[in-house]
Structure formats: structure tokens, C-alpha cells
Amino acid sequence: MIRLAQPDIGAAEREAVLAVLASGQLAGGPVTRKLEETFAREVAGTREAVAVASGTAALHLALLAHGVGPGDEVITTPFTFQATANMVLAVGARPVFVDVGEDGNIDPALVEAAITPRTKALLPVHLYGRLCDMAALSAVAESHGLVIIEDAAQAHGASLGGPLTGSGRSRRAGSFGTGCFSLYATKNVTAGEGGLISTDDAELAERLRRLRSHGEAERYESVELGYNYRLTDVAAAIALAQLARLPELTERRRHNAEYLSAQLRGVILPPAPAEREGHVWHLYTVRVAEGRDELRAWLRERGIEAGVYYPKTLPAQPLYRKLGYDEAAFPVARRLAREVLSLPVHPLLGEADLDRIVEAVNAWAESRRLSGAKRR
């Protein structure tokens, strides 16, 4: 089976974990601090990064640290994993959904009309590893005095010009506001589980560190309500080893995505072109106007795993329906939920794997064309 996602764990990651185990310092130690420093410098391009237990924890703490709470509204996308909006609910605020564009990212042209006196923050999601239009969103946020919290769980190293380790610090995912990254097993950088929050604000970073450890300013002295959202040094060791390989792993993803886009044909609509540095291809997501689920089953029968991200918009989820949201208000997101299909693009794919994927998808497209011709 060609897996949709497969972590690339090698000798470097194993050796790093063994070194932490041998040290006896399994949590809150130097490896976590080194991860924070390295991630801030080499990935987010920010002054600070704070390691936490998950991407969801990153979103939760970022909202809390910015003072988002009851009575506030946060503008976000209806087309994402539920953790994005769930954490808005978790702090007592209200998610305000704005429809997406054809690339699946929030449509900046619709944001202004959704702003009210209660709006406190914009929470865009860099879906599939492609940056939102952050120039437009930043301009809206600045004109209305809004906080930007980026859900960059799928966008490690994505930028709007310039290579991963080059100049242009303010142009990377996680640097336009407060960035929230995931280190879950399927992400472009993994620790099995974990997260990071990026920021240029030293005071905000200090508060985030308190909030991740029961609000402690000093050991056993809580100054505010916090949580146990700490990352272990074992997980940090895996992530550090992954970071050292991130440029290489990202280049493989880009190569694989370019190959698929060049070879797929028929009724499949490949992802829209993007600036090469602007997309890190966490997922390679095509559009299938008719027969999406049929194609997914066809691929599985041929030993190829594909996934749907996401089969429902958030307003269509039972939780949000009960809260009074109406999915009909978001027609583009609703259509994408019917059409999107993610194909394998991960770094462990070989040329033979890519050829199998292309041949299977194109064969299905041809069978659809022929069956349509017969019906006519």
C-alpha cells in the first residue's frame, strides 16, 4: 500500500532520542530550549518560539495569551480541521466564519464585511501547506487593530519569497502574527505529537511559557490559570533531527508535487500553481467535480491511499449546527468539501510510486471519459 502520509524517521531521530534517554533529562531540558531557538531562527523567522504539547495547545494558548475570551469574535475559515474553531470556543469566544477562495484558504475580500466591534482576532489557516494572502489579511488587521493568529499547522517553512533559510524574515509562515504549528505524526516536521508557537513579542513568549506550565512565574508559584501543555525532551529531540532535514524533505515534496501536476490529466483538476517557495505540500489535493468517492475507492483497490480533507465544513459539524451556524452561507467551502481528494506526496515516495499514482488516476479518468461517451 502506498500510504497517504508516512513519517520519514531515520538514524538521526533514533540517536537523538537515545541521547535524551541516556541524559536522564526527559522534560523541560536543554533539548526543548534548543528546538525553540532553532525553530524560531530557521523556520518561522521570528525572535521567539515556545514549544507545547500539540498544535491544538498552541492555538489555545495563543488565543489566551492575546486576551481573547468571552464576548470576543474571531474570524476564521469554515474549511479546516475542527481544532481551529474549537479552541476559539474553548476560550469562550465566538468563531465567525468567512468563506474561502478556490485554493481553500480564507478569502481576504470577504473578511472586512465580517468585522464587528466584537472582533478581536483573525485566525487564517495556511491550508495544505500554502500560505494565505497575508499581505491583504495583514492590511485588514492593521486597519482595524486586530490580532493575527496563524494556524500554520501544515505550513512549516512556507514563505512568500526567499528560500527557507534566506532573508525576508517577516515573510514566512508564522511571522505575520502569532504562529501556531503542529508536530503531529503526519506533519512536515514531526515529533509524534507536539506544537510550537512563534512570535516576535518577548513579553508574549514569556506569558506563553507561563500558560503552558500551570501559570507558574516560578516553580510552585502560579500567577494565573495555566495548563500542563509542556513538550518532552524526547519529542523535542525527534523534532530537532527533523528540522535539520527539513529543506531536503521539503524539496522532495515539491519535486513530487511538480511531477504529479505535470502528469495528471483528464477530469482531475490539480492544485492551482503557487510560488515555489510559498507551498510546502503538506498535502497534494486535487479537485474531482464528479465521482470523488469513486476515485478514492478505485485507488484503494489498487493499493494507493487517498484522503478527504475535509469531508464537511465546520458549520456542517453537529457541534456547530447546534450553535446555529448554517453551512449554506459558505458555498465555496461547501463545494470543496464535495470535490477535494488528497493524493500521496510525502518524501518517501519513489519514482515507481509516483508512476503508480499517476497511472491509476489517469486510468480512472479515462474510464470516466469512455463511460460518458457511451452514455451520449
Rosetta blueprint (number, residue, H / E / L):
1 M L
2 I E
3 R L
4 L L
5 A L
6 Q L
7 P L
8 D L
9 I L
10 G L
11 A H
12 A H
13 E H
14 R H
15 E H
16 A H
17 V H
18 L H
19 A H
20 V H
21 L H
22 A H
23 S H
24 G L
25 Q L
26 L L
27 A E
28 G L
29 G L
30 P H
31 V H
32 T H
33 R H
34 K H
35 L H
36 E H
37 E H
38 T H
39 F H
40 A H
41 R H
42 E H
43 V H
44 A H
45 G L
46 T L
47 R L
48 E E
49 A E
50 V E
51 A E
52 V E
53 A L
54 S L
55 G H
56 T H
57 A H
58 A H
59 L H
60 H H
61 L H
62 A H
63 L H
64 L H
65 A H
66 H L
67 G L
68 V L
69 G L
70 P L
71 G L
72 D L
73 E E
74 V E
75 I E
76 T E
77 T L
78 P L
79 F L
80 T L
81 F L
82 Q L
83 A H
84 T H
85 A H
86 N H
87 M H
88 V H
89 L H
90 A H
91 V L
92 G L
93 A L
94 R E
95 P E
96 V E
97 F E
98 V L
99 D L
100 V E
101 G L
102 E L
103 D L
104 G L
105 N L
106 I E
107 D L
108 P H
109 A H
110 L H
111 V H
112 E H
113 A H
114 A H
115 I L
116 T L
117 P L
118 R L
119 T E
120 K E
121 A E
122 L E
123 L E
124 P L
125 V E
126 H L
127 L H
128 Y H
129 G H
130 R E
131 L L
132 C L
133 D L
134 M H
135 A H
136 A H
137 L H
138 S H
139 A H
140 V H
141 A H
142 E H
143 S H
144 H H
145 G L
146 L L
147 V E
148 I E
149 I E
150 E E
151 D E
152 A L
153 A L
154 Q L
155 A L
156 H L
157 G L
158 A L
159 S E
160 L L
161 G L
162 G L
163 P L
164 L L
165 T L
166 G L
167 S L
168 G L
169 R H
170 S H
171 R H
172 R E
173 A L
174 G L
175 S L
176 F L
177 G L
178 T E
179 G E
180 C E
181 F E
182 S E
183 L L
184 Y E
185 A L
186 T L
187 K L
188 N L
189 V L
190 T L
191 A L
192 G E
193 E L
194 G L
195 G E
196 L E
197 I E
198 S E
199 T E
200 D L
201 D L
202 A H
203 E H
204 L H
205 A H
206 E H
207 R H
208 L H
209 R H
210 R H
211 L H
212 R L
213 S E
214 H L
215 G L
216 E E
217 A E
218 E E
219 R L
220 Y L
221 E E
222 S E
223 V L
224 E L
225 L L
226 G L
227 Y L
228 N E
229 Y L
230 R L
231 L L
232 T E
233 D H
234 V H
235 A H
236 A H
237 A H
238 I H
239 A H
240 L H
241 A H
242 Q H
243 L H
244 A H
245 R H
246 L H
247 P H
248 E H
249 L H
250 T H
251 E H
252 R H
253 R H
254 R H
255 H H
256 N H
257 A H
258 E H
259 Y H
260 L H
261 S H
262 A H
263 Q H
264 L L
265 R L
266 G L
267 V L
268 I E
269 L E
270 P L
271 P L
272 A L
273 P L
274 A L
275 E L
276 R H
277 E H
278 G H
279 H E
280 V L
281 W L
282 H L
283 L L
284 Y E
285 T E
286 V E
287 R E
288 V E
289 A L
290 E L
291 G L
292 R H
293 D H
294 E H
295 L H
296 R H
297 A H
298 W H
299 L H
300 R H
301 E H
302 R L
303 G L
304 I E
305 E L
306 A L
307 G E
308 V L
309 Y L
310 Y L
311 P L
312 K L
313 T L
314 L H
315 P H
316 A H
317 Q L
318 P H
319 L H
320 Y H
321 R H
322 K H
323 L L
324 G L
325 Y L
326 D L
327 E H
328 A H
329 A H
330 F L
331 P H
332 V H
333 A H
334 R H
335 R H
336 L H
337 A H
338 R H
339 E H
340 V E
341 L E
342 S E
343 L E
344 P L
345 V L
346 H L
347 P L
348 L L
349 L L
350 G L
351 E H
352 A H
353 D H
354 L H
355 D H
356 R H
357 I H
358 V H
359 E H
360 A H
361 V H
362 N H
363 A H
364 W H
365 A H
366 E H
367 S H
368 R H
369 R H
370 L H
371 S H
372 G H
373 A H
374 K H
375 R H
376 R L
